Amino acid sequence: MKNIFLSVVVVTTLLAAGLGGTFAHFSDTEESLDNFVQVGSIDLKVYTKSPVGGPFDDPDVPLLISAIDMQPCESKDFTWQLKNTGQPAGDVCNVYMHVKNPGCENVTVIHTGEARPEPEVVAEDGGWLGQVYTPGLGPQGDICNLLDFIELTVYYPWNQVTKTGPVVFTGMAGDIVCDNLLLGRLDKCDDPQDVHVVFHLYDISEDDLGALIGPDPYFLGVDNDGDGLVDEDPRDGIDNDVDGLVDEDPADETGHFDGTDADIIAKCWDHWPTNALMKDKVTFDILFSLVQG
């Protein structure tokens, strides 16, 4: 009986081992704790240079450009600073500038209260200038085309010490309205970069009217002296219509005034179309866009 019992125990044990798996094997586990995913950032800050201020974010970014009472052939420049405070440091980003929402108005002359100075009225509506009757050009400037007569140069990044920098745009300011202008790199946590812009008010010659304001002719086929006759006093230095005036109703497209004449140049008559821009004002917004990659 003892032998039979031991045999049963052995068989039972072997069966249990077979059903439950082997008696021994190697194993090992490791556990990683506190895993996480953290998102980086980009954050564009604007700093003013004069007066020094910032950093600014929307909706507190102040005006950056305020050019008051500009004169023909005068330039005014402005500088401000941009910085990317995003993380991680060194990631490549690019910054853009977008001129948008142009608005226009006439500015009242302080001393007279006039909305339009007399030279502007003559240039836009027609009248006498330098003993010559000039045809009106129609409204200019206050019809939101003043930016088309302002030359704009944009430098980025601008070196404030050497007063130099790559030119990223040069042309009429109106050409970049509603366009995204790529300034260049503005990587995360890099040093702030300066944007420098120069506005130059164009001095409009008669000879530029066709290109700047509309198709020629402005003088051919026009009763420039208002006497009911057309082109009866061509530009030849002779009083062809015997009215005591010379070349006031020219039959060519070179304008009323000879821009090569030293006296005319000294008196600036040849650039009378610029008068149409007097006391005109344009307002606009500047949107800066920062894009990673």
Sequence and secondary structure as in RCSB ss.txt:
>XXXX:A:sequence
MKNIFLSVVVVTTLLAAGLGGTFAHFSDTEESLDNFVQVGSIDLKVYTKSPVGGPFDDPDVPLLISAIDMQPCES
KDFTWQLKNTGQPAGDVCNVYMHVKNPGCENVTVIHTGEARPEPEVVAEDGGWLGQVYTPGLGPQGDICNLLDFI
ELTVYYPWNQVTKTGPVVFTGMAGDIVCDNLLLGRLDKCDDPQDVHVVFHLYDISEDDLGALIGPDPYFLGVDND
GDGLVDEDPRDGIDNDVDGLVDEDPADETGHFDGTDADIIAKCWDHWPTNALMKDKVTFDILFSLVQG
>XXXX:A:secstr
 HHHHHHHHHHHHHHHHHHH  S          S      B  EEEEEETTEEEEE TT         S  TT E
EEEEEEEEE  BSTT  EEEEEEEEEEEEEE   TTT  SS HHHHHHHHEEEETTEEEE     STTTTGGGGE
EEEEEEEEBTTTTB  EEEEEEGGGGBT EEEEEE  TT   EEEEEEEEE    GGGHHHHTSSS SSTT  TT
SSS SS B SSSS TT SS SSSB SSSS SS TT HHHHHHTGGGGGGGGGTTEEEEEEEEEEEEE 
